[in-house]
Amino acid sequence: MVKYAVLLGYGIFNRAKVSEAKYEDYVRKFASFVNKQKVDVVVLSGGHTSPKRLLESEAESIAKYLKPLLKGNVTVHLENRSLTTLQNIEFSRKFLDLKASSITVFCDNIRPQKVMWLILHFWFKLDRKKIEDYFISYSVKYYVTHFTDEGLGKEMSKGFTYKNIAIVPYPMRTDIDDAISALISDMLEIESLYKKSLKTKVVRFFKKKLGFI
């Protein structure tokens, strides 16, 4: 069985808006996981998201810091086209073999739900109803167990699993404003899976947000 680990980028490493210390710890935690679990293949996902550093992708900047931390013979692939979380998942698919494998995806702590939705859509080709059923079953299970929304939230912060896929959220963002603003982009990105015209608008929005237009 081949072990894969996918790391989603959050800006050019050490040049991003997120906390530099947290970004470094995020990558170090990922490296520790890869070493302890003896991961065979690593995929670093993140494109050219900085107008001031057009020649360097997020994936490339992370790789420079990550590679010296890895032990053993680990294959490292760079997915350096993506601008959005949707594209992170969509474009990483080509590096993965879903059969006879285990795949662990690292992301920040306010996006694991969206990441799982995108994985179910792009990697497993599930239709919208089946994805909705997955989340309804998940929510009912943990809500009934804990009887509170807070309890359900704590379960979600642990990540999600589906077949041979596991999502590991890292507590990179703790500001409530980050979480609230993420809800808007999450809804738009998920809805854009089913409306091509919206997908075009969302990509344009992110390009504007990043300073490309």
N, C-alpha and C positions, 0 to 999 in steps of 0.2 A: 504493500500500500504506500502510495506517495503522499507525503505530508506537505501541504501548502500553507503559507501564511501571507496574507495580504494586508498591507499598511496603507491607509488613506492619508494623503498629505493635506496640510492645512496652511499652505503658503510656502514660499521659499524658506528653507530651513535657516533659522537664526536671522531671518529678515521679515518674518511674518508678524501680523497684528496680535496673534495669540502670545501668551507669556513665553518668553524664551526658555525659562527654566522648565516650564511644563512641557514644552515641545521637546526639549532634550530628554526629559524623563520619559515621555511618551515613546520616543524612539529607543531609549535604553531598555524600557520594559518589554518592548517588542523584541529587541535583540536577546534579552534574557529568555523570553518564551521560545524563540527559535532555537537557542542553544540547548535549553533544558528538554524540549520536546523533540530534538534532533530533526528539525524541519528540513526537508529536501529542497524545496523551491520557495523563494520569496518573490513576491510581486509588490513593487513600490508604485503607487498610483498618484499622479499629480502632474499637470501640464505646465505650460508656460503662462503663469498667472500674474507676472509682474512686468509692467511696461518698462520699468527701470532696469530689468535684468532679463531681457528677451532671449538671450542665448542659453539661459539655464532654466530647466524645469524643476518643479517641486521634487519629482522623483530623483533627478540627478543630484540635487542639493542634499537630499536625505541620504542617498547612497554613499556620499563622501564621508558622512559621519558614521553611518551604520556598518559599512563593510569591515572596518578594523575591529568592531565589536563581535563579529561573528566567528564561530569556531567550526572547524570541519569543512567539508566540501559542500557548500551551499550555493545553489544556482540562484542568481539574482536577476530578475527581469524588471525593466523600467517601462511603465506605462506613462508616457509623457505627453499625451494628447488632451487629457481631460481638463475642463474648466469648472465642472460642477460635480456634485456627489453622484448624480445620475450618470454622468459620463465616466466617473471613477469605476462604477460597477459595470457599466456597459462595455467599456474598453478593456477592462481587466480580464474579461471572460476568455479571450483568445489564448491567454497564458495558462489556463487551467484545464485539467482533465477531470471531469466530475465523477468519472467511474473509478472504482477501486482507489479512492483517495479520501483524505480528510482535509478540510479547508477552514482555516480560522481567519476571520477578518477583524482587524483592529480599526476602530473609529473613535470619534469623540463622544462624550456622554449625552449629548443632546440629539444625536442622530441615529441611534441603533434601530429605531422603529422604521425610519425611512430606508435605511440601508437594507434591512431585511425585506421590505416590500420590493425594493429594486432587484434584490437577488432572486426573489421568487419570480419576478417578471422576466428578467434578462437571462438568468442562468437556468431556471427550470421551466420557463415558458408557461407559467400558470396564468389562467385568465383572471380577470378582476374578481369574480365571485369567489373563486377558490382562495385567493389571497385574503379577501375579506373574511372568509370562513376561518382561515388560519388565525387571524387577529381576534376575531370574536371568541373562538374557542380558548385562545390564550388568556384573554382578558377575563372571561367568565371563570376560568379555572382559578386564577390567582385572586380575583376579587372575592369569590366565595370563600377562599381560604383565609384571607386577611380581613374581609368585611370593611375595608376602607380603601379609598382611592390612594392614600399614602402608601399602603401596603403593596398595591399594584405597581405604583411608581418605583418602589424599592426593587421589586422583581424585574421590572424593565431595565433598571440601571445595571442589573447583572448581565444583561445581554439576551440574545435569542438563539435558538437552535432550530434547525430543520434538516432532517436526514443527516448528511455528513458535513453540514455547515454549522459553524459556531461563530457568533459575533461577540467580540470583547470590547466593551466601551471603556474609554479612559477618561477620568474626571478632569478634562482639560479646561472646561468652562463651568464656572459656578455662579455667574451673574444671571439673575432672573431675566434681565433684559435680553441677554443672549438667547435664552430659551424661548422667550416670547417672539422675538424676531425670527428665530429659526422655524417656528410654526408656520409662518407665512410662506417661506421658501419651500418648506416640506410639502405643504398642500399644493403649491403650484407645480413643483417638480413631479409629484405623483400624478396629478391631474394631466400633466403634459404627456404622460405615457399614452394617453387615450385621445389626445387632441393635438394633431401635428402643428396647427397654427399656434397653439399655446406653447409648444416646445420651442418654436422659433423665437417667440417673445421672451421666454425664460432665458434662453441662451444670450439673447441681446441684452437683457437686464443684467446678467452676470458680467458680460463684457463691459458694460457701462460702469457697473459697481467696481470692477477691477481697474478701470481707467483706460481701457483700450479704445473707447468711443465717447 
